[in-house]
Amino acid sequence: MQTNLQPFSDQPPGITPDDTRVGNFFAFDSLANGYDDGYAATGSPGFVTAENYLTNVGAYTQSGSFYGTFDQGGNVSEWNDTVDGNGQRGVRGGSWALNVGDLRASSHGFFDPAGAGNVFGFRVATVPEPTAVAMALLGALWLASRRNKRG
């Protein structure tokens, strides 16, 4: 969210005192301020099993990370390749069902993948491959720099 400040919980796209730090997680402050009203996707402090609490990637258009990615805090806790002695998988970060403290990258735990539900997941990122032209240009620049050093 481009900051280390605590984010706000609100429905997308997020109308809060600082719209650049809004995420999909649980926060309930008991104030009639229009945000931090409970579950971000519904704006309700009560859990309803029939509701979908996930948001689409990029739903918080003003809350991109430093790298231009979205939804890196909240939505789902991220599975990782850590396994404990009981065969449970490691997760880190927070989800829509957890409080703001669980959004920290240092927040982690172990859970049985068979009972995951919709609070755990993984992130898929696409990274564009460099084009042949860009690679050729970089090679030419490197060769030119080598010639300048010798000459």
Secondary structure by P-SEA (a helix, b strand, c coil): cccccccccccccccccccccccbbbbbcccccccccccccccccccccccccccccccccccccccccccccccbbbbccccccccbbbbccccccccccccccccccccccccccccbbbbbbbbbcccaaaaaaaaaaaaaaaaaaac
